[in-house]
Amino acid sequence: MPKGSFPEVEIVEMTERHLDAVLKIEHRSFVAPWSRRLFQETMSFPLSLSLVIRKKVDKKVLGYANFYVIAGEVQILNVAVAPEERGQGYGRLLLSRSIDILRSRGAKLFFLEVREGNAHAIELYHKLGFRKVGRRRKYYTETNEDALVMRMKTDKWTGSTT
Ligand SMILES: CC(C)(COP(=O)(O)OP(=O)(O)OC[C@H]1O[C@@H](n2cnc3c(N)ncnc32)[C@H](O)[C@@H]1OP(=O)(O)O)[C@@H](O)C(=O)NCCC(=O)NCCS
């Protein structure tokens, strides 16, 4: 669970006005970044949840996450924290809060795909209770990397501490 408290940040629903900042982070975080259009489509999809974590003082966007929720199953589609803001607990806080929100809406199972070589993200997911349940060979076509499929059952979730 997130260590300490984070009085300086807030987590809010992603809207159009966040997209310039989100796209800057997206392009600095991924080899195959999402387009503005894809963020817009995801946000407008009724079964999605899109959140940003931002500084209260100046509303600077620190990171974001996008989810689909279908019949109690959540797919984590996208999550990133700005490179200069990583390692301070924001990613963990954002995902923990998101899991709390989605659980309160009935989510029972969470799934995600992660590059096999993305040790930081895998470590983070592991700490949140995700376990590897499969592998998709050469899933990331631009690098030929495998994806690990990870799952978390919410009965294993002990809740965020903040
Ligand atoms: C994955 C990501 C979202 C994590 O965000 P973050 O804010 O840096 O993560 P946190 O500071 O909350 O760290 C949570 C855990 O992740 C792991 N972690 C994060 N940064 C790490 C680093 N530099 N070295 C080692 N482990 C790290 C640690 O296990 C850490 O737990 P700890 O706080 O107990 O040490 C961020 O690294 C990122 O945006 N990466 C690029 C995009 C990406 O790969 N997204 C995931 C796609 S599946």
The ligand as an SDF file (V2000), in Angstrom:
LIG
                    3D

 48 50  0  0  0  0  0  0  0  0999 V2000
    5.3830    2.0480  -13.6630 C   0  0  0  0  0  0  0  0  0  0  0  0
    5.2140    3.4790  -13.1530 C   0  0  0  0  0  0  0  0  0  0  0  0
    3.7960    3.9410  -13.4600 C   0  0  0  0  0  0  0  0  0  0  0  0
    5.4320    3.4900  -11.6290 C   0  0  0  0  0  0  0  0  0  0  0  0
    5.1470    4.7910  -11.1560 O   0  0  0  0  0  0  0  0  0  0  0  0
    5.9840    5.4230   -9.9270 P   0  0  0  0  0  0  0  0  0  0  0  0
    5.2660    6.6270   -9.4590 O   0  0  0  0  0  0  0  0  0  0  0  0
    7.4050    5.5820  -10.3000 O   0  0  0  0  0  0  0  0  0  0  0  0
    5.8580    4.2200   -8.8670 O   0  0  0  0  0  0  0  0  0  0  0  0
    5.9680    4.3470   -7.2900 P   0  0  0  0  0  0  0  0  0  0  0  0
    6.9140    5.4450   -6.9160 O   0  0  0  0  0  0  0  0  0  0  0  0
    4.5930    4.4060   -6.7470 O   0  0  0  0  0  0  0  0  0  0  0  0
    6.6600    2.9760   -6.9230 O   0  0  0  0  0  0  0  0  0  0  0  0
    5.9000    1.8370   -6.6010 C   0  0  0  0  0  0  0  0  0  0  0  0
    6.7880    0.6140   -6.6790 C   0  0  0  0  0  0  0  0  0  0  0  0
    7.2520    0.4400   -8.0160 O   0  0  0  0  0  0  0  0  0  0  0  0
    8.5970   -0.0220   -8.0010 C   0  0  0  0  0  0  0  0  0  0  0  0
    9.4580    1.0330   -8.5420 N   0  0  0  0  0  0  0  0  0  0  0  0
    9.0950    2.2460   -8.9810 C   0  0  0  0  0  0  0  0  0  0  0  0
   10.1670    2.9400   -9.4130 N   0  0  0  0  0  0  0  0  0  0  0  0
   11.2240    2.1370   -9.2440 C   0  0  0  0  0  0  0  0  0  0  0  0
   12.6100    2.2900   -9.5030 C   0  0  0  0  0  0  0  0  0  0  0  0
   13.1280    3.4030  -10.0370 N   0  0  0  0  0  0  0  0  0  0  0  0
   13.4190    1.2450   -9.2040 N   0  0  0  0  0  0  0  0  0  0  0  0
   12.8970    0.1110   -8.6880 C   0  0  0  0  0  0  0  0  0  0  0  0
   11.5910   -0.0700   -8.4140 N   0  0  0  0  0  0  0  0  0  0  0  0
   10.7690    0.9180   -8.6850 C   0  0  0  0  0  0  0  0  0  0  0  0
    8.9430   -0.2560   -6.5650 C   0  0  0  0  0  0  0  0  0  0  0  0
    8.5790   -1.5770   -6.2470 O   0  0  0  0  0  0  0  0  0  0  0  0
    8.0380    0.6950   -5.8520 C   0  0  0  0  0  0  0  0  0  0  0  0
    7.7320    0.2690   -4.5610 O   0  0  0  0  0  0  0  0  0  0  0  0
    8.3970    0.9780   -3.2790 P   0  0  0  0  0  0  0  0  0  0  0  0
    7.8390    2.3600   -3.2520 O   0  0  0  0  0  0  0  0  0  0  0  0
    7.9360    0.1210   -2.1470 O   0  0  0  0  0  0  0  0  0  0  0  0
    9.8740    0.9550   -3.5080 O   0  0  0  0  0  0  0  0  0  0  0  0
    6.2530    4.4410  -13.7800 C   0  0  0  0  0  0  0  0  0  0  0  0
    7.5380    3.8790  -13.6030 O   0  0  0  0  0  0  0  0  0  0  0  0
    6.0340    4.7120  -15.2670 C   0  0  0  0  0  0  0  0  0  0  0  0
    5.2830    5.6000  -15.6430 O   0  0  0  0  0  0  0  0  0  0  0  0
    6.7110    3.9470  -16.1350 N   0  0  0  0  0  0  0  0  0  0  0  0
    6.5940    4.1560  -17.5850 C   0  0  0  0  0  0  0  0  0  0  0  0
    5.2460    3.7350  -18.1090 C   0  0  0  0  0  0  0  0  0  0  0  0
    4.9780    2.2720  -17.7960 C   0  0  0  0  0  0  0  0  0  0  0  0
    5.8390    1.4230  -17.9150 O   0  0  0  0  0  0  0  0  0  0  0  0
    3.7270    1.9920  -17.3940 N   0  0  0  0  0  0  0  0  0  0  0  0
    3.2910    0.6350  -17.0790 C   0  0  0  0  0  0  0  0  0  0  0  0
    2.8450   -0.0340  -18.3160 C   0  0  0  0  0  0  0  0  0  0  0  0
    2.2590   -1.6870  -17.9740 S   0  0  0  0  0  0  0  0  0  0  0  0
  1  2  1  0
  2  3  1  0
  2  4  1  0
  2 36  1  0
  4  5  1  0
  5  6  1  0
  6  7  2  0
  6  8  1  0
  6  9  1  0
  9 10  1  0
 10 11  2  0
 10 12  1  0
 10 13  1  0
 13 14  1  0
 14 15  1  0
 15 16  1  0
 15 30  1  0
 16 17  1  0
 17 18  1  0
 17 28  1  0
 18 19  1  0
 18 27  1  0
 19 20  2  0
 20 21  1  0
 21 22  1  0
 21 27  2  0
 22 23  1  0
 22 24  2  0
 24 25  1  0
 25 26  2  0
 26 27  1  0
 28 29  1  0
 28 30  1  0
 30 31  1  0
 31 32  1  0
 32 33  2  0
 32 34  1  0
 32 35  1  0
 36 37  1  0
 36 38  1  0
 38 39  2  0
 38 40  1  0
 40 41  1  0
 41 42  1  0
 42 43  1  0
 43 44  2  0
 43 45  1  0
 45 46  1  0
 46 47  1  0
 47 48  1  0
M  END
$$$$
